[in-house]
Amino acid sequence: MTRNRIETTLICLLAILCVYIAWLNFEKEEETEELTIIPDEAPPLPEIIYRYGLPVDSFNILSGHVRRNQMLSSLMYELGLNNIQVEEAVRKVRDIFDVKKFRAGNKYVEFRDNDSISSLSYLVYEKDPVNYIVFQFNDSIKVWGGEKQIDTLRRNFAGSIQTSLWNAFIDHSANPVLANVLSEIYAWSIDFFGLQVGDSFRVVYDELFVDSVSMEIGRIHGAWFMHMGKEFWAIPFMQDGVKTFFDDQGQSLRKAFLKSPVRFSRISSRFSGSRLHPILKIRRPHHGVDYAAPVGTPVNAIGDGVIVKTGYEGQSG
C-alpha cells in the first residue's frame, strides 16, 4: 500500500509539473505574439522651392538685366533660341504684353536643363517688381503672366524731429516714403516747412514686401503728430467710397486751404517786411514765400478756385 501511494503521488506530481511547463510555454507564446515592432519613421521629403511657379531644384538658374537698346527678340537670340522659336514667342506674348515696353534695367531669369546641353526651358521677364512673364520652350512654346506674392507687415513707428521729417525716418532705418504720406495726410493742418525740433509723431501702417524687399506703404491705420505743443490726430474713414482722415473730435482734416503749395522742398525766402534782396543787396519788403524745388515738382493750388489770369510779371516771373 505504501509503495502504491508513493507511485501515485509521484505520478500526480509529474502530471502537475507537465501542466506547469505547458502553461509557461503558452504564456511565452502569448508574449511573443503581442510583441509589436515599430519601424523607424521615414525621413521627411525635402521641401520643393518654387520661383515664378517653377521648381528651382530641377533647373540651372541664371539671371541678368536687359541692356540699353536691347529688344526682346535680340535677347532670345543671345540665349540660343532659333528664328522659329523667337518669332513664335514674340507673336504669342503680344496678347498679354506690349514688346515696345521691354525696358532696359529690368531683370530676366533663365531656367536651363541640368544636363550637358543646358537647353533653355523657361525664360522669365520681370515687367516690374511684382508682375512677370514666363516663356516656355521645352516642349511647346507657351507664354503666360504671373504675380509674385506680396507680404503685408503691420508696423508701428514713433519718432521725433531733429532736422526734418524725412531724416527722422532715415535715422531710424524706417521707410522715408512715410514722410510723404504724412505730409499728404496733414497737408491742411501742419506746415511741414515750419516743424520744430522736438516735434514728435507716431504712425501705424502696413508695409508691402516682395521677395523680402520693401515695395510701398500700404494702409495707414492711424497717425498722431505733436507740433508746437498741439496734438493732431489722423483716423482713417471711408466716406462715399473715398478714404478721408478725421481728428479725435470727428472733424475732417481736409480744410479749405493747404498749408503749402509744394510737397517737401525748402523755403528760399520767407515773408518779411524788410528782407535783404539777394541781388540788389538792399532791404525791401518781401510780401510772399519763395519755395525752391527741382524742375518738374508739382505745384498745387492751396484752395479751390478759378484761374482768372496768367502772364509774366517781371521779376516775379
C-alpha positions as CSV (number, residue, x, y, z in Angstrom):
1,M,0.0,0.0,0.0
2,T,2.7,2.4,0.9
3,R,4.5,1.7,-2.3
4,N,1.4,2.2,-4.4
5,R,0.7,5.5,-2.7
6,I,4.2,6.7,-3.3
7,E,3.9,5.8,-7.0
8,T,0.5,7.5,-7.2
9,T,1.9,10.6,-5.6
10,L,4.9,10.7,-8.0
11,I,2.6,10.3,-10.9
12,C,0.4,13.2,-9.7
13,L,3.4,15.5,-9.2
14,L,4.7,14.6,-12.6
15,A,1.4,15.5,-14.2
16,I,1.3,18.8,-12.3
17,L,4.8,19.5,-13.5
18,C,3.9,18.8,-17.1
19,V,0.9,21.1,-16.8
20,Y,3.0,23.9,-15.3
21,I,5.6,23.6,-18.1
22,A,2.9,23.7,-20.7
23,W,1.4,26.7,-19.1
24,L,4.8,28.5,-19.1
25,N,5.3,27.8,-22.8
26,F,1.8,29.1,-23.5
27,E,2.5,32.4,-21.7
28,K,5.7,32.8,-23.6
29,E,4.0,32.3,-26.9
30,E,1.3,34.9,-26.0
31,E,4.0,37.4,-25.1
32,T,5.8,36.7,-28.3
33,E,2.6,37.2,-30.3
34,E,1.8,40.5,-28.6
35,L,5.3,42.0,-29.3
36,T,4.9,44.7,-31.9
37,I,7.9,46.0,-33.8
38,I,7.6,49.7,-34.8
39,P,9.7,50.5,-37.8
40,D,11.7,53.8,-37.9
41,E,9.9,56.7,-39.3
42,A,10.6,57.5,-42.9
43,P,12.7,60.7,-43.3
44,P,10.6,63.8,-44.4
45,L,10.7,64.6,-48.1
46,P,12.7,67.7,-49.0
47,E,10.6,70.8,-49.5
48,I,10.3,71.9,-53.1
49,I,11.1,75.5,-53.6
50,Y,9.4,77.4,-56.4
51,R,10.2,80.6,-58.2
52,Y,7.7,82.1,-60.7
53,G,5.8,78.8,-60.2
54,L,8.7,76.7,-61.4
55,P,10.7,74.2,-59.3
56,V,14.1,75.6,-58.6
57,D,15.9,72.3,-58.0
58,S,15.0,71.0,-61.4
59,F,17.0,73.6,-63.3
60,N,20.2,75.5,-63.5
61,I,19.2,79.1,-62.9
62,L,20.9,82.2,-64.4
63,S,19.8,85.8,-64.3
64,G,20.7,89.1,-65.9
65,H,19.3,92.6,-66.7
66,V,18.1,94.0,-70.0
67,R,20.8,96.2,-71.6
68,R,20.2,99.6,-73.1
69,N,18.5,99.4,-76.5
70,Q,18.2,95.7,-76.3
71,M,15.0,94.2,-77.6
72,L,13.1,91.0,-76.5
73,S,14.0,89.2,-79.8
74,S,17.7,90.0,-79.6
75,L,17.8,88.8,-76.0
76,M,16.3,85.5,-77.1
77,Y,18.7,85.1,-79.9
78,E,21.6,85.7,-77.5
79,L,20.2,83.0,-75.2
80,G,20.5,80.4,-78.0
81,L,16.9,80.3,-79.4
82,N,16.4,79.9,-83.2
83,N,14.3,82.0,-85.5
84,I,11.2,79.9,-85.3
85,Q,11.2,79.9,-81.5
86,V,11.8,83.6,-81.3
87,E,9.1,84.5,-83.8
88,E,6.5,82.3,-82.2
89,A,7.4,83.5,-78.7
90,V,7.2,87.2,-79.7
91,R,3.9,86.6,-81.5
92,K,2.3,84.8,-78.5
93,V,3.4,87.4,-75.9
94,R,1.7,90.2,-77.8
95,D,-1.6,89.1,-76.4
96,I,-0.5,89.9,-72.8
97,F,2.4,92.3,-73.2
98,D,3.5,95.2,-75.5
99,V,7.0,94.3,-76.6
100,K,7.7,98.0,-77.1
101,K,7.6,98.3,-73.3
102,F,10.6,95.9,-72.9
103,R,12.7,98.1,-70.6
104,A,16.4,98.3,-70.0
105,G,17.4,97.5,-66.5
106,N,14.6,95.1,-65.9
107,K,15.5,91.6,-64.7
108,Y,15.3,88.3,-66.6
109,V,15.9,84.8,-65.4
110,E,16.9,81.7,-67.4
111,F,15.8,78.2,-66.4
112,R,18.2,75.8,-68.1
113,D,18.1,72.0,-68.0
114,N,20.5,70.2,-65.7
115,D,22.4,68.3,-68.4
116,S,25.4,68.7,-70.6
117,I,23.4,70.5,-73.3
118,S,21.8,73.0,-70.8
119,S,18.9,73.9,-73.1
120,L,16.8,76.9,-72.2
121,S,13.4,75.5,-70.9
122,Y,11.9,78.7,-69.5
123,L,12.7,82.4,-69.7
124,V,11.1,84.8,-67.2
125,Y,11.0,88.6,-67.8
126,E,10.0,90.9,-64.8
127,K,7.8,93.7,-66.1
128,D,8.0,95.3,-62.7
129,P,8.9,94.2,-59.1
130,V,5.5,92.3,-58.9
131,N,4.4,91.2,-62.4
132,Y,6.3,88.9,-64.7
133,I,6.0,86.9,-67.9
134,V,7.0,83.2,-68.4
135,F,8.1,81.8,-71.8
136,Q,8.2,78.0,-72.0
137,F,10.4,76.4,-74.6
138,N,11.0,72.8,-73.5
139,D,8.0,71.0,-75.3
140,S,5.9,73.6,-77.0
141,I,6.2,77.3,-76.8
142,K,3.8,78.8,-74.3
143,V,3.6,82.3,-72.7
144,W,1.7,83.4,-69.6
145,G,1.9,86.1,-66.9
146,G,2.1,85.9,-63.2
147,E,2.4,87.9,-60.0
148,K,4.8,87.5,-57.1
149,Q,3.5,87.1,-53.6
150,I,3.0,90.3,-51.7
151,D,3.6,90.1,-48.0
152,T,2.0,92.7,-45.7
153,L,3.7,93.6,-42.4
154,R,2.0,95.8,-39.8
155,R,4.4,98.3,-38.3
156,N,4.2,100.9,-35.5
157,F,6.8,103.7,-35.8
158,A,7.4,106.6,-33.5
159,G,10.0,109.4,-33.8
160,S,10.8,113.0,-33.1
161,I,12.1,115.9,-35.3
162,Q,15.7,116.8,-35.0
163,T,16.4,118.2,-38.5
164,S,13.5,117.2,-40.8
165,L,10.7,114.7,-41.0
166,W,12.5,112.8,-43.9
167,N,15.6,112.4,-41.8
168,A,13.6,111.2,-38.8
169,F,12.7,108.1,-40.8
170,I,16.2,107.7,-42.3
171,D,17.9,107.9,-38.9
172,H,15.8,105.0,-37.6
173,S,16.1,102.9,-40.8
174,A,12.3,103.3,-41.5
175,N,10.8,103.8,-44.9
176,P,11.2,107.5,-45.7
177,V,8.3,107.4,-48.1
178,L,6.2,107.7,-44.9
179,A,7.3,111.3,-44.7
180,N,5.5,112.0,-48.0
181,V,2.4,110.0,-46.8
182,L,2.2,112.0,-43.6
183,S,2.7,115.3,-45.4
184,E,-0.3,114.5,-47.6
185,I,-2.5,113.4,-44.6
186,Y,-1.7,116.6,-42.7
187,A,-1.4,118.9,-45.7
188,W,-4.3,121.0,-44.4
189,S,-3.2,121.0,-40.7
190,I,0.5,121.2,-40.4
191,D,3.1,123.4,-42.3
192,F,5.9,120.9,-42.7
193,F,8.3,123.8,-43.6
194,G,7.7,125.0,-40.0
195,L,8.5,121.9,-38.0
196,Q,10.3,122.5,-34.7
197,V,13.0,120.5,-33.0
198,G,11.2,118.2,-30.5
199,D,8.0,117.8,-32.5
200,S,7.1,114.1,-32.4
201,F,4.8,111.7,-34.2
202,R,3.6,108.1,-34.3
203,V,2.1,106.2,-37.2
204,V,0.6,102.7,-37.5
205,Y,0.8,101.4,-41.1
206,D,1.1,98.4,-43.4
207,E,4.3,97.9,-45.4
208,L,4.2,95.7,-48.5
209,F,7.1,93.4,-49.3
210,V,8.0,91.4,-52.4
211,D,11.0,88.9,-52.1
212,S,11.7,90.4,-48.7
213,V,12.2,93.9,-50.3
214,S,10.0,96.8,-49.2
215,M,7.9,97.9,-52.1
216,E,5.5,100.5,-50.9
217,I,3.5,101.8,-48.0
218,G,0.1,100.2,-47.7
219,R,-2.9,101.2,-45.5
220,I,-2.4,103.9,-42.8
221,H,-4.3,102.7,-39.7
222,G,-3.8,105.8,-37.8
223,A,-1.4,108.7,-37.0
224,W,-0.6,111.2,-34.3
225,F,1.5,114.3,-34.5
226,M,2.7,116.7,-31.8
227,H,3.5,120.1,-33.4
228,M,4.4,123.2,-31.3
229,G,2.6,121.7,-28.3
230,K,-0.6,120.8,-30.1
231,E,-1.8,117.3,-30.9
232,F,-3.0,116.4,-34.4
233,W,-4.8,113.0,-34.8
234,A,-5.4,111.3,-38.1
235,I,-8.0,108.5,-38.1
236,P,-9.0,106.9,-41.5
237,F,-12.6,106.6,-42.5
238,M,-14.3,105.6,-45.8
239,Q,-16.8,108.2,-46.9
240,D,-18.7,107.9,-50.2
241,G,-16.0,105.4,-51.4
242,V,-13.2,107.9,-50.6
243,K,-10.8,107.4,-47.7
244,T,-10.7,110.5,-45.6
245,F,-8.9,111.2,-42.3
246,F,-10.5,112.7,-39.2
247,D,-9.2,114.1,-35.9
248,D,-10.2,112.9,-32.5
249,Q,-13.1,115.3,-32.5
250,G,-14.6,113.8,-35.7
251,Q,-13.6,116.8,-37.8
252,S,-12.2,116.1,-41.3
253,L,-8.5,117.0,-41.8
254,R,-9.3,118.4,-45.2
255,K,-9.7,122.1,-44.8
256,A,-10.3,125.0,-47.3
257,F,-6.6,125.8,-47.8
258,L,-3.4,123.7,-47.9
259,K,-0.5,124.8,-45.7
260,S,1.9,124.8,-48.6
261,P,1.7,124.5,-52.4
262,V,4.5,122.0,-52.8
263,R,5.5,118.9,-51.0
264,F,8.8,118.6,-49.3
265,S,11.2,121.1,-50.7
266,R,12.7,124.1,-49.0
267,I,11.8,127.8,-48.4
268,S,14.4,130.0,-50.1
269,S,12.8,133.3,-48.8
270,R,10.1,133.9,-46.3
271,F,7.5,136.6,-45.9
272,S,9.3,139.7,-44.5
273,G,8.8,143.4,-44.1
274,S,12.5,144.1,-44.5
275,R,14.4,141.5,-46.5
276,L,17.9,141.8,-47.8
277,H,17.5,141.5,-51.5
278,P,19.8,138.7,-52.8
279,I,20.8,140.7,-55.9
280,L,20.3,144.4,-55.1
281,K,21.7,144.0,-51.6
282,I,19.2,146.4,-50.2
283,R,16.4,145.9,-47.7
284,R,12.9,145.9,-49.1
285,P,9.6,144.2,-48.2
286,H,9.1,140.7,-49.4
287,H,5.3,140.0,-49.3
288,G,5.4,136.3,-50.2
289,V,7.1,133.0,-49.6
290,D,9.5,131.5,-52.1
291,Y,9.8,127.7,-52.4
292,A,12.8,126.2,-54.0
293,A,12.2,122.8,-55.6
294,P,13.6,120.7,-58.5
295,V,12.3,121.3,-62.0
296,G,9.1,119.3,-62.5
297,T,7.9,119.3,-58.9
298,P,4.1,119.6,-58.9
299,V,2.7,122.8,-57.6
300,N,-0.8,122.7,-56.1
301,A,-3.3,125.4,-55.6
302,I,-3.7,125.9,-51.8
303,G,-7.5,126.1,-52.3
304,D,-10.3,125.6,-54.8
305,G,-10.7,128.4,-57.3
306,V,-10.7,129.6,-60.9
307,I,-7.7,130.9,-62.7
308,V,-8.5,134.4,-64.0
309,K,-5.2,135.4,-65.4
310,T,-1.8,134.0,-66.4
311,G,1.2,136.0,-67.6
312,Y,4.7,137.3,-66.9
313,E,5.3,140.0,-64.3
314,G,8.9,141.0,-64.5
315,Q,11.0,139.8,-61.5
316,S,8.1,137.8,-60.2
317,G,8.2,135.5,-63.2
